[in-house]
Structure formats: structure tokens, C-alpha cells
Amino acid sequence: MVRKIIDGLAVISFLLVVVITGGGVFGYLWITNEDNQKAIKEKVMKEVTSSIPLPSLSGPALPTNPLSSKQQKNEEKKAVGVPFSPF
């Protein structure tokens, strides 16, 4: 009787390992497929661009030209209420 229970648990364990391994292999192959990557990127970009418009929170790393009046206003907005500590 105990032997049948142990054998049943072994079969269930084996099936669980096969399902998990198969799911992992399928997921890996699905994610690394270039067609699926393009589709995912398109969906993500569509969602990002259709949601709330993203503010321009950063500019170039090193300013190359003087800031426009719009850029200057944006910089002034970012600085309001930000504590500054030189250390």
C-alpha cells in the first residue's frame, strides 16, 4: 500500500518537473523569437506613447547651445522645492 503511494507521488513529481521544464523551454523560445520581440516592443511603445504624455525631464548631458525659453522654464520648474546640499 505504501509502495503505491510512493510510486504515485513519484509519477506526479515527474510530471510536474516535465511541465515546468517544458514551460521554461517554451517561454525561452517564445521570448527569443524575433517576431515575438517585435510584437512585444510595438505593444509596449504603443501603450507608452498613448498614455499620459511624458514630460521632458532631462536634456543633453552637456549643453551644446544656450537653452531656449521653454527649456529654461522647464529647468526652473524642476528646481522648485528641491532641497540642495553641497555635500
N, C-alpha and C positions, 0 to 999 in steps of 0.2 A: 504494500500500500504506500509506504513512504517512498519507495523507489519510483512509483508512478508520479507522485507529486514532484519529486526532484526532476524527473525527466520532463514533466510538463513545464516546470519553471525554466529548465534549460532551453527548451524549444521556444518559449516566449522570449527569453533573453536573446537567443539567436535572432529571432525575427525582429526584435527591437533594434539590435545592432545593424542588421541588414537595412532596415528602414532609415535609420539615422545616417548610415554611410551613403546610401543611395540618394537621400535628400541632400546631403552635403555635396556629393559629386554633381548632381543635377543643378543645384544652386550655383556652384562654381562655374560650370559650363554655361549656364544661362547668363550669369553676370559678365563673364569674359567674352561673350559673343558680341562682336562689334555692332551688329544690327540692334541688339537689345540696348547696348550702351548709348547709341544714338537716340533711340526712342526715349530712354530714361532722361537723357540730357535735354531733349526737346520738351518733355513734360515738365521738368524742373524749371527750365528757363521760362516756359510759358506761365507757370504759376508765379514765379518771382516777378516777372515783368507785368503780370496782370494784377498783382496785389498792390498794396499801398506803394506809391512811388518812393523810391529810395532817395533820400537826401544826399547831396554831395558832402560827405563828412570829411573827406580828405582831398588834398590836392597833390601836386607832384612832390616828390621827396625834396628836391631842391628847386626853389622857384627860379624860373629862367626869364620871366618877364614880370613887369610890375603887375600887381593884382588889379583886376577890373573892379568897378564899383560893386558889382554883385558879389564877387569873391570877397571883397573887403567886408561887406555887410555880413556875409556868412561867417567870416573869421571872428567878427565882433560878437555874433550870436553864440558861437561856441565858447567864448571866453567868459560869458556872463555866469556868475555863480560857481565858478570852478576855483577851488582853493589852490593857492600856489605856494609851494615851499621850495626854496632854492636848494635844500639839502635832501 
